[in-house]
């Protein structure tokens, strides 16, 4: 007698999420989700490659020619590091959120004894962790291609502020992914990302922007983010 098999749900990044049994604390769920997501993304070599390549090339083209003294080099390091971090956390979280929101896998996750806040927090921590690759590629490019002069303690504070300051942009990415369709999320995320970067003064000194854009710039999170980084470097 032939039996009918239920509809198969293709697994998403959390392929072993069924291991998150009922009774685990919120922190245990967060730890397990973060570990599974991190392992999944470290297997995607093309993702790692382009996460390293894009900010590095951008800095080579626009940053290295201008980094002729240590003050300019340090300022450019801050600006382009902010640009790279925002790109990773905002863009990736937007795409992940939009794609999984429209998948059967998301419905399966909701049926598990898994706190949604733990999964969201794990995703945010994962993309912020991967932004370290972007920071590393820009720092190495600046160290070998410009007159960069930054002591270890300042560098440590700089990286800490970069990672902590990435949180608002991760949440912006999540909001973009919550409203966009899987097909529309890429252009929308790019529009938000590039607008925050340009108007926020990450590409050009804010005083060189049009007065109208300058008036908008002071209210953007990207402007406050990069000004904190400038002060540190």
C-alpha positions as CSV (number, residue, x, y, z in Angstrom):
1,X,0.0,0.0,0.0
2,X,1.5,3.4,-1.1
3,X,1.7,6.0,1.6
4,X,1.7,9.7,1.0
5,X,4.5,11.7,2.4
6,X,3.9,15.2,3.9
7,X,5.2,18.3,2.1
8,X,8.9,18.6,2.6
9,X,10.2,21.9,4.0
10,X,13.7,22.7,2.8
11,X,16.0,23.6,5.7
12,X,17.3,27.1,6.0
13,X,20.5,28.2,7.7
14,X,19.5,26.6,11.0
15,X,19.6,23.1,9.7
16,X,19.9,21.6,13.2
17,X,17.4,23.9,14.9
18,X,15.4,20.9,16.1
19,X,18.2,20.4,18.6
20,X,17.0,23.5,20.4
21,X,14.6,21.5,22.6
22,X,12.1,23.0,25.0
23,X,13.5,23.8,28.4
24,X,16.7,25.6,27.2
25,X,17.1,29.1,28.6
26,X,17.0,32.2,26.4
27,X,20.8,32.5,26.6
28,X,21.3,28.9,25.7
29,X,19.0,29.3,22.6
30,X,21.0,32.4,21.7
31,X,24.3,30.6,22.0
32,X,23.1,27.7,19.9
33,X,21.5,29.8,17.2
34,X,24.5,32.0,16.9
35,X,26.9,29.0,16.6
36,X,24.8,27.4,13.9
37,X,24.4,30.6,11.9
38,X,28.1,31.4,12.2
39,X,29.1,27.9,11.0
40,X,26.7,28.1,8.1
41,X,28.1,31.4,6.9
42,X,31.7,30.4,7.3
43,X,31.1,27.7,4.7
44,X,30.1,30.3,2.1
45,X,33.5,31.1,0.8
46,X,32.2,33.4,-1.9
47,X,30.4,35.5,0.7
48,X,33.5,35.8,2.8
49,X,35.6,36.7,-0.3
50,X,33.3,39.6,-1.4
51,X,32.9,40.8,2.2
52,X,36.7,41.3,2.2
53,X,37.1,42.4,-1.4
54,X,34.5,45.1,-1.8
55,X,35.6,47.5,1.0
56,X,39.2,46.8,0.3
57,X,38.8,47.8,-3.4
58,X,36.8,50.8,-2.5
59,X,39.5,52.1,-0.1
60,X,42.2,51.4,-2.7
61,X,40.5,53.5,-5.3
62,X,39.2,56.4,-3.2
63,X,41.1,56.2,0.1
64,X,44.8,55.4,-0.6
65,X,45.4,58.3,-3.0
66,X,44.2,60.8,-0.3
67,X,46.0,59.2,2.7
68,X,49.2,61.2,2.2
69,X,49.6,62.1,5.9
70,X,48.6,60.4,9.1
71,X,45.7,62.7,9.9
72,X,44.0,62.1,6.6
73,X,44.8,58.4,6.7
74,X,43.3,58.0,10.1
75,X,40.2,59.9,9.1
76,X,39.8,57.9,6.0
77,X,40.2,54.7,8.0
78,X,37.3,55.7,10.2
79,X,35.1,56.8,7.2
80,X,35.6,53.7,5.1
81,X,35.4,51.3,8.0
82,X,32.0,52.8,8.9
83,X,31.0,52.4,5.2
84,X,32.1,48.7,5.2
85,X,30.4,47.8,8.5
86,X,27.1,49.4,7.6
87,X,27.2,47.6,4.3
88,X,27.7,44.2,5.9
89,X,25.2,44.5,8.7
90,X,22.4,46.5,7.0
91,X,22.5,44.7,3.6
92,X,22.9,41.2,4.9
93,X,20.3,41.4,7.6
94,X,17.8,43.0,5.2
95,X,18.3,40.2,2.6
96,X,18.2,37.4,5.2
97,X,15.0,38.8,6.8
98,X,13.2,39.2,3.5
99,X,14.0,35.8,2.2
100,X,13.2,33.9,5.3
101,X,10.0,35.8,5.9
102,X,8.6,34.4,2.7
103,X,9.9,30.8,3.1
104,X,8.2,27.7,4.6
105,X,11.2,27.4,6.9
106,X,10.1,30.5,8.8
107,X,6.7,28.9,9.5
108,X,8.5,25.8,10.8
109,X,10.7,27.9,13.1
110,X,7.6,29.5,14.6
111,X,6.3,26.0,15.6
112,X,9.4,25.2,17.6
113,X,10.0,26.1,21.3
114,X,12.4,28.8,20.2
115,X,12.2,32.4,21.3
116,X,12.0,34.7,18.3
117,X,14.0,37.3,20.1
118,X,16.9,34.8,20.6
119,X,17.0,34.0,16.9
120,X,16.9,37.7,15.9
121,X,19.6,38.6,18.3
122,X,21.7,35.7,17.0
123,X,21.3,37.0,13.5
124,X,22.3,40.5,14.5
125,X,25.4,39.2,16.3
126,X,26.3,37.0,13.4
127,X,26.3,39.9,10.8
128,X,28.2,42.2,13.2
129,X,30.8,39.4,13.7
130,X,31.2,39.2,10.0
131,X,31.7,42.9,9.7
132,X,35.1,42.3,11.4
133,X,36.3,40.9,8.1
134,X,35.5,44.2,6.4
135,X,37.3,46.1,9.2
136,X,40.3,43.9,8.8
137,X,40.6,44.3,5.1
138,X,40.3,48.1,5.3
139,X,42.8,48.3,8.1
140,X,45.4,46.2,6.3
141,X,44.9,48.2,3.1
142,X,45.3,51.5,5.1
143,X,48.4,50.2,7.0
144,X,50.3,49.2,3.8
145,X,48.9,51.9,1.4
146,X,48.7,55.1,3.5
147,X,50.5,57.0,6.2
148,X,48.3,55.5,8.9
149,X,49.4,56.0,12.5
150,X,47.2,54.5,15.2
151,X,48.4,53.0,18.5
152,X,47.1,49.6,19.7
153,X,44.9,51.1,22.5
154,X,43.3,53.5,20.1
155,X,42.8,50.8,17.5
156,X,41.1,48.6,20.2
157,X,38.7,51.4,21.1
158,X,38.1,52.1,17.4
159,X,37.1,48.5,16.7
160,X,34.9,48.3,19.8
161,X,33.0,51.5,18.8
162,X,32.6,50.2,15.2
163,X,31.0,47.0,16.4
164,X,28.8,48.6,19.0
165,X,27.7,51.3,16.6
166,X,26.7,48.7,14.0
167,X,23.6,47.7,16.1
168,X,21.3,50.5,14.8
169,X,22.2,49.7,11.2
170,X,21.5,46.0,11.8
171,X,18.0,47.0,13.1
172,X,17.5,49.2,10.1
173,X,18.4,46.3,7.9
174,X,15.9,44.1,9.7
175,X,13.1,46.7,9.2
176,X,13.9,46.9,5.5
177,X,13.7,43.2,5.2
178,X,10.5,43.1,7.2
179,X,8.7,45.2,4.5
180,X,10.5,44.3,1.3
181,X,9.8,41.3,-0.9
182,X,12.7,38.9,-1.6
183,X,13.0,40.3,-5.2
184,X,12.8,43.9,-4.1
185,X,15.0,43.8,-1.0
186,X,18.3,44.1,-2.8
187,X,17.7,47.4,-4.6
188,X,15.9,48.8,-1.6
189,X,18.7,47.8,0.8
190,X,21.2,49.3,-1.6
191,X,19.2,52.6,-1.8
192,X,19.1,52.9,2.0
193,X,22.8,51.9,2.4
194,X,24.1,54.3,-0.2
195,X,21.9,57.1,0.9
196,X,23.1,56.8,4.5
197,X,26.7,56.6,3.3
198,X,26.6,59.7,1.0
199,X,24.3,62.0,3.0
200,X,26.0,60.9,6.3
201,X,29.4,62.2,5.1
202,X,31.2,58.8,4.8
203,X,32.4,59.5,1.2
204,X,33.1,63.3,1.4
205,X,33.7,65.7,4.3
206,X,30.2,66.9,5.4
207,X,31.2,70.6,4.7
208,X,31.6,69.8,1.0
209,X,28.0,68.6,0.7
210,X,25.2,70.8,-0.5
211,X,23.7,72.9,2.3
212,X,20.4,71.1,2.0
213,X,22.1,67.8,2.3
214,X,24.2,69.1,5.2
215,X,21.0,70.0,7.1
216,X,19.7,66.4,6.6
217,X,23.1,64.9,7.4
218,X,23.2,66.0,11.0
219,X,20.1,63.9,11.8
220,X,21.3,60.6,10.3
221,X,22.7,57.8,12.4
222,X,25.6,57.3,9.9
223,X,26.7,60.9,10.5
224,X,26.8,60.5,14.3
225,X,28.5,57.1,13.9
226,X,31.4,58.4,11.8
227,X,31.9,61.5,13.9
228,X,32.4,59.3,17.0
229,X,35.0,57.3,15.0
230,X,36.7,60.4,13.8
231,X,37.1,61.6,17.4
232,X,38.7,58.3,18.4
233,X,41.2,58.3,15.6
